[in-house]
Amino acid sequence: MKKIAVYTSGGDAPGMNACIRAIVRGAVFHGVEVYGIIRGYNGMIKGDIIPLNSQSVSNIIQRGGTVLKSARSKEFMTPEGRKKAYDQLKSRGIEGLVAIGGNGTFTGAEIFYNEYKIPTVGAPGTIDNDLYGTDYTIGYDTAVNTALDAIDKIRDTADSHDRVFFIEVMGRDSGYIAIQCGIAGGAESVMIPENLSPVSDVVKTLKQGFSRAKSSSIVVVAEGDEEGNAQKVAAKIKKQMDEEVDIRVTTLGHIQRGGAPTAYDRILASRLGLGALEGLLRGEKNVMAGVVNNRLVYTPFHDTITKKKPVADDLLRMVHILSV
């Protein structure tokens, strides 16, 4: 394999630039020409493809976001769009791809291979940490620390004013950010999509706290919780509380996606980027590079896309025990 290309797709995540850097410099080390595709599958269709070298990725390891930019592409979901993308790659002699992204990115890559036989190896870039086949995804650690910093600040004002704060974190289908922030931030309750926490249970926890003269509380809510987002949950709970409770809601939103990646995310991204590249050069295809028990592993896209990565029950148990 003499020419490869790298792209980022879907939501951005801190550490994507470190991953791009590792892929590009790894390719240079192995004597392989490397290109960058701007704005993911959209750029692949439009031919927005540029040559990269070692200098192209200087001074980006510490930057959040992605220098290759990202976009979602409806056109790539059509056979016509994928044919355009293939023609653009073929005209440049590109023989393999490294995709940095999540479920949607890898779904597109697998379909693309089935139609045109261009091999792709993925690196898991998503703050949600919801991909089967890796213990941690690129951006997750930074997102947790960003959210935790906000929770710590909110707890100060909650304590000062005897308030109950409902803090919504990202996680449409995954509660990993919520559970880690809840434990590290000393939350009284955590609500996540993987485990139904009825509003009545949260009310019970809050009332038990009030009975012990606890004057303020934090409830962390993943945006995809079964009971609704933080606004909806807070409204339901307010109706069920006997005493007058001062309730506030904070939605952290996209602040969790930005910012300089932590040391852990930079190292993980570098390891996964180089692992994805070298896997591709060895003949791996339709797999995602991941780290499981601190070992580099490759998981088929099909498994990564279809299999669930559950939140450990002992983490939920820990939240309950430590809230007393």
C-alpha angles and dihedrals in degrees: 000000000000105000129039136166134211129207141171121222139179122012117001120244133193108260097038090111091052088052093049089049092053092049094049096045091043089054091049090050091052094046095248124140111239131199133189121223112212117223098003120255092358090060091045090057094045095043094243091156125141134187115249133200138176092280091051090070100040116130097009103102091090097046126100123223120032128290088208089056124221138240141166114243123208090177092061088059088068126075089235092055093049091049089055090049092050092050091052092051094044093051088059096043094242109166104180143017139217111205122198111197145070142277097318092047093051093044089057092047093052093050090047092054093048089056103036107014096233104148120229132190117194135216114205107244112172133109091221095075088214101131119114112229101046134065092218135018127215110273098019097103092049092048092051092050092047092051092044092054089055092046091052090054093046091051089059092058093039089057093045093053102031092243138153111228124200107201119194118208130182120276116114092176102006135063098196096109092045096049095047092045090046093054096041093042096048095242119181092219139008125202118200136169094242094060124040109230106185116219087240090063092052091048089052092051092049093048091050088053092051090050088059091052093257104159102190137031141187124215116187114206126191109222092239098051116144092240092055136258123318094274092054094043092049091050092050093049095047088058092053098047115100096201126058106267127187103226127186131180127211124185111198094193123164095355084088092064098053138067137065112315119249120250089257093055093047092052094043092048092049092049094047094043093053090041091053092048095047091045089054091049090051091054103266114148138175091017137115122227111230142162118240119175087350092302125117109242137172120226124190113252089236091061093042091052100042106032122081125230104212126209109247113258091223090065091058090045089052092055090052095048096045093049094071 
